[in-house]
């Protein structure tokens, strides 16, 4: 099975073009002011409107107003919305009507109840399971116990995020869940926040092609 891959937290124009050259399945842009990878107000929207169709553009939002998200869908021609806060199923359904895919993120630790995902099965396209970290919505480089994924009994496909790097890729082969779709990488492949290390991403791509 081919694993899909997403590179999140992009901002620099040249870096975006270099990562696009690797053809990840998804590229994430964070619209959350508290993130060190937040898209600034002077970000050139032309970067996202002249695009390589091989890679889906993902807008990452945290408890944002519906109308604000809708405006960004149009402005940046987003393909996917990654909702990383406490968005309700109704919120997801409303945005899905905009013609975009919905990726709902869940923060996982030992206490997480995977039954909480059931209400989102019919109003989303993909789940993302990330590590729960105090005061952070992703991009923290922390890994949760991937054995916890065995508690997920749903059939909605999911991406795995949180602390994935070149040192633990082999452990991904131990994940046998039938809904495991791919991985989401961010801080462990950075030179600094929002600037990705292309050499490390090339190694990741090579590994994925052999997976």
C-alpha positions in Angstrom: 0.0 0.0 0.0 1.3 3.4 -0.9 1.3 5.9 2.0 0.2 9.4 1.2 2.2 12.2 2.7 1.5 15.8 3.8 4.0 18.5 4.5 2.5 21.1 6.9 3.5 24.6 8.1 4.7 26.1 4.8 5.2 29.9 4.2 8.4 30.8 2.3 7.8 31.2 -1.4 11.1 29.5 -2.6 10.7 26.8 0.0 7.2 26.1 -1.2 8.3 25.7 -4.7 11.1 23.3 -3.7 8.7 21.1 -1.7 6.2 21.2 -4.5 9.0 19.7 -6.7 8.9 16.6 -4.4 5.1 16.2 -5.2 3.7 15.5 -1.7 0.0 14.6 -1.8 -0.9 17.5 0.5 0.7 20.8 1.6 -0.5 22.6 4.7 -0.8 26.3 5.3 -1.7 27.4 8.8 -4.2 30.2 9.4 -3.9 30.4 13.2 -2.3 33.5 14.7 -0.8 31.7 17.7 1.2 29.3 15.5 4.8 30.2 14.7 4.0 29.0 11.2 1.0 31.2 10.7 0.5 32.6 7.2 1.2 36.4 7.6 -1.2 39.0 6.3 1.2 40.0 3.5 1.5 36.4 2.2 1.4 36.5 -1.6 -1.9 34.8 -2.5 -0.5 34.2 -6.0 1.7 31.5 -4.6 -1.4 29.4 -3.9 -3.5 30.3 -7.0 -0.8 29.2 -9.5 -0.4 25.7 -8.4 0.8 22.1 -9.1 -2.3 20.0 -9.3 -0.4 17.0 -8.0 -0.5 18.5 -4.5 -3.7 19.4 -2.6 -3.6 22.7 -0.8 -4.7 22.3 2.8 -5.8 25.3 5.0 -5.3 24.6 8.7 -7.7 26.4 11.0 -8.4 26.3 14.8 -11.9 27.3 16.0 -12.1 30.0 13.3 -15.3 31.8 12.3 -17.2 30.1 9.5 -17.3 33.2 7.3 -13.6 33.7 7.7 -12.8 30.2 6.6 -15.1 30.5 3.6 -13.3 33.7 2.5 -10.0 31.9 2.6 -11.3 29.0 0.6 -12.1 31.5 -2.2 -9.0 33.6 -1.8 -6.5 30.8 -1.9 -8.5 28.2 -3.8 -8.1 25.7 -1.0 -8.7 22.0 -1.7 -8.9 20.7 1.9 -9.7 22.2 5.3 -7.8 20.8 8.3 -9.9 21.6 11.4 -7.6 21.3 14.4 -9.8 22.7 17.2 -13.2 21.9 18.8 -15.2 22.3 15.6 -18.6 20.6 15.7 -20.0 18.1 13.2 -22.4 20.8 12.0 -19.5 23.2 11.5 -17.7 20.5 9.3 -20.9 19.8 7.3 -21.4 23.5 6.6 -17.9 23.9 5.2 -18.1 20.7 3.3 -20.9 22.3 1.2 -18.2 24.7 -0.1 -16.9 21.9 -2.3 -13.7 21.2 -0.2 -12.6 18.1 1.6 -12.7 18.2 5.4 -9.8 16.7 7.4 -10.8 16.7 11.1 -7.9 16.5 13.5 -8.1 14.8 16.9 -5.5 15.2 19.7 -4.6 11.7 21.0 -3.2 10.6 24.3 -3.8 7.7 26.7 -7.1 9.2 27.8 -8.5 9.8 24.3 -11.8 8.1 23.5 -11.8 7.1 19.8 -15.6 6.9 20.0 -15.5 10.7 19.9 -14.8 10.4 16.2 -18.1 8.7 15.4 -20.1 11.9 15.1 -17.7 13.0 12.4 -17.8 9.9 10.2 -20.4 11.3 7.8 -19.4 14.9 7.6 -15.6 14.6 6.9 -13.4 13.0 4.3 -10.2 12.2 6.4 -9.3 12.1 10.0 -5.9 13.2 11.4 -4.6 11.8 14.6 -2.0 14.0 16.3 -0.3 14.0 19.7 -2.1 15.9 22.4 0.1 18.6 23.8 -0.7 21.2 26.4 -1.3 24.6 24.8 -0.4 23.5 21.3 -2.3 22.5 18.2 0.3 20.5 16.2 3.8 21.4 15.1 5.2 20.4 18.5 7.3 17.4 17.4 5.8 15.0 20.0 4.8 11.4 19.3 2.0 9.5 21.0 1.9 5.7 21.4 0.9 4.5 18.0 -0.5 1.3 19.5 -3.4 3.4 20.6 -4.6 3.5 17.0 -5.8 -0.1 17.5 -8.6 1.4 19.6 -10.0 3.1 16.5 -12.8 1.0 15.0 -14.0 3.4 12.4 -13.5 3.1 8.7 -12.8 6.8 7.9 -9.2 6.9 6.5 -6.7 8.8 8.7 -3.4 10.5 8.5 -0.9 10.2 11.4 0.9 13.2 12.7 3.1 14.1 15.7 6.9 13.7 15.9 7.4 11.7 12.7 11.0 11.9 11.5 13.6 9.9 9.7 14.5 8.0 12.9 11.1 6.4 13.5 9.9 5.7 9.9 10.4 1.9 10.3 7.9 1.9 13.2 5.2 3.0 10.7 5.4 -0.5 9.2 4.1 -1.9 12.5 0.8 0.0 11.9 -1.6 -2.5 10.4 -4.8 -0.5 10.7 -6.8 -0.9 7.5 -7.8 2.9 7.6 -4.2 4.1 7.9 -3.8 6.4 4.9 -0.6 8.3 5.4 1.5 10.7 7.4 1.7 14.4 8.1 5.2 15.9 8.8 6.1 19.3 10.1 8.6 20.4 12.7 11.0 17.4 12.6 11.8 18.3 9.0 12.5 22.0 9.6 15.5 24.2 9.6 13.4 26.8 11.4 9.6 27.3 11.8 7.9 27.3 8.4 11.2 26.5 6.6 11.6 22.9 5.5 14.8 20.9 5.1 14.6 19.7 1.5 17.4 17.1 1.9 15.5 15.4 4.8 12.2 15.6 2.8 13.9 13.9 -0.1 15.0 11.1 2.1 11.5 10.8 3.4 10.1 10.6 -0.1 12.7 7.9 -1.1 11.6 5.9 1.9 7.9 6.2 1.1 8.6 5.1 -2.5 10.1 1.9 -1.0 7.4 1.4 1.6 
